Amino acid sequence: MRLETWGQRVLPALGVLVVTVLALASSALAGFELSSSDRILPGVHMLGLPLGGLTRAEAATLLVPRSAAILDQTIVFRAGARQWRTNPRSLGATLDPDELAAAAFAVGHTGSPLTRLGEQLRALESETNLSITTSADAAAIDRLLAQVVADVDHAPKAAVLEVGQDGSIMFVPSETGEAVERPAARSVIIRALLEGRTDDELATRPLPPAVATEQVADAHQQLVRMLGDTSPVVVTAAEKSWTVERSELVDMLTLHPAGPTKAASVELKKEPLEAVVNRAAQEIDQGPANARFALDNGQLNLIRPSQDGRAVARAAALDLLRKRIEAGERSVALPVEVVRPAVSGEDAANLGIRELIDESTTSFVGAIPEKAHNIQLAATRLNGVVVPPGGTFSFNKEVGPTTIEAGFQWGFGLTTGGREGSVHTVPSVAGGICQVATTLFQPVFWAGYQLEERYWHLYWIPAYTSRGFVGLDATVDADDGLDLKWVNPTADSVLIQASADAEKVTFRLYGRKPAWSVHVDEPVISNRIAADPTPDVQPEPALDWGRVIAVESAREGFDVLLRRNVVPNDGHPARELLLKSSYAPAHTVTLVGTRGAPDQGSVSATVERTLQSLRPAAPAAPEAATAQSTYSTPNGPRTLAQIRDELRLAGWGGGSDQDALETYNRVAAGG
């Protein structure tokens, strides 16, 4: 018996079935096409209308009103709260009923047999909704898009914050701009036409401003606080007051503009604020007055009590002024501090002043009365000054104003002004006080105290020789900023005691002798320039008629260098001071007063007569010229040549024969 597998029995049967189905399908297709050869298949829809069973002409007729309705249907495009209305016809869209009917008829009537069969079966099975294709006018779409852009697009506006010269504030908030996303908007319009949408949103994007309101808001509020009140700022300190006017306040402000990543800010400039504080300090500040003492028979007596001073607390005042103005306040009371004196009247027992440290005396014999008065007054102003440990002495500060109102008189002083830089004598209020400064400077120098500021005279004055050394003079002038300053680096106070009579002025330093030794090398003199002995007589309108005053004597010019070493006893490093002075050659100058003179002829005659009296006498006979006169001195008889030689060895700067005699006798006598 023959065995057959399942597959051998089934496959031939399937083949027969397929052939049978195809035969039946072909038969059905032929019958279906025969029955609907000139009509649209049942179940076909176009534009929402059933067209099955209609001829193309009937379908076209049915589609005419529907096509028109669709082309005229309103389409709304939106962008936020704005909207634009149009329709497909306005955008150039077309719907041809004949073409639509032909498309409907083509279903199941075109293509391969199998394609046609599939479309026919689907039409029989369910409705067939045909999509449509249409065209549009690109220019019309562009016009719509251009209108949308024109209505929507606007540039952003940056916030504005400005301050006018009059303090007015201009503030304009920022505005965000907007722009249509054009490619995306075009796509939305086209999609609406293709898909029959009647309402659609057009995409836009925000355009941020360069400066947003938030970036200037704080600065705006700050300006409103500071400038909103138009009244001036009243600044007080102690019993005085000042005003900062609105224009000044505006000038104090700096408005820093906002940047990409930073906010605007308002700044008060430091300099004008400091000017306000400094102006207050100049009127309010009063330095304390140290107590002054006199040492008499070992007893320290109070001769002037101390007095507290006051001062504007500048750092705190500056900070307070800034904060108050920033807060919009119109009244600011600056803090004032009490300044205690460095030396109090109660300190006598603790000052340790008990012995003489050093002293110096200079003579002003023969000086005009005005100079003598000024020397005596300045000495009085310095008497009793105590320089505390670590303190700095200032001649100008302790003497005070050197004015007529302060009691000083017109004298004479040296200057380089007014004559092409040449040194000459001119009338000067308080003329003569440089001798006071020199007399004080000398014991300070010899005692070894630390020198801070010192200026030499333009001419060398022999009377200022100290212990045989030249170059130990000092000149002062508060108007020109010339001062004598020195520091007390010890742990003990130093008392300055001054006295002046009709011929000399003396300064003594009391306290405790410093624990150091002082070594001064011999003066190094160089660049000697011989003096011109030719006398010069000058009319002087500041002097009364009839006064004739010799104000300069012919003396040579030279440079001198002094080296002082202060060696502490405790082994600490020595302090070296190089003291240089440069003196110009002096002339013989006599002034003739012309104030109140009867006439110019009288002035000329007096000047000539004075000049003749100063000219040297005729040369003596040859035999007399060889004789050498001798002079009595504290060191015994000396010829003029011997006197000059000894003075030069001692560092004398030179001068007339009379100067040589006077200087030699004074130095030899220990004066």
Secondary structure as UniProt FT lines:
FT   HELIX           6..35
FT   TURN            37..38
FT   TURN            42..43
FT   STRAND          44..46
FT   TURN            47..48
FT   STRAND          49..50
FT   TURN            52..53
FT   HELIX           56..71
FT   STRAND          75..79
FT   TURN            80..81
FT   STRAND          82..86
FT   TURN            88..92
FT   HELIX           97..106
FT   TURN            107..109
FT   HELIX           113..125
FT   STRAND          128..130
FT   HELIX           138..152
FT   STRAND          160..163
FT   TURN            165..166
FT   STRAND          169..172
FT   STRAND          177..180
FT   HELIX           182..195
FT   STRAND          199..201
FT   STRAND          204..207
FT   HELIX           213..227
FT   STRAND          233..237
FT   TURN            238..239
FT   STRAND          240..244
FT   HELIX           246..252
FT   STRAND          253..256
FT   STRAND          265..268
FT   HELIX           270..284
FT   STRAND          292..296
FT   TURN            297..298
FT   STRAND          299..304
FT   STRAND          309..312
FT   HELIX           314..326
FT   TURN            327..328
FT   STRAND          331..333
FT   STRAND          336..339
FT   HELIX           345..350
FT   STRAND          355..363
FT   TURN            365..366
FT   HELIX           369..382
FT   TURN            383..384
FT   STRAND          385..387
FT   TURN            389..390
FT   STRAND          392..394
FT   HELIX           395..399
FT   TURN            404..407
FT   STRAND          410..415
FT   TURN            417..421
FT   STRAND          424..429
FT   TURN            430..432
FT   HELIX           433..447
FT   STRAND          450..453
FT   HELIX           462..464
FT   TURN            467..468
FT   HELIX           478..480
FT   STRAND          485..487
FT   STRAND          494..500
FT   STRAND          504..511
FT   STRAND          516..520
FT   STRAND          524..529
FT   STRAND          535..544
FT   TURN            545..546
FT   STRAND          548..552
FT   STRAND          557..568
FT   TURN            569..570
FT   STRAND          575..583
FT   STRAND          588..595
FT   HELIX           600..614
FT   HELIX           622..625
FT   STRAND          630..633
FT   TURN            634..635
FT   STRAND          636..639
FT   HELIX           640..649
FT   TURN            650..651
FT   HELIX           657..668
FT   TURN            669..670
//
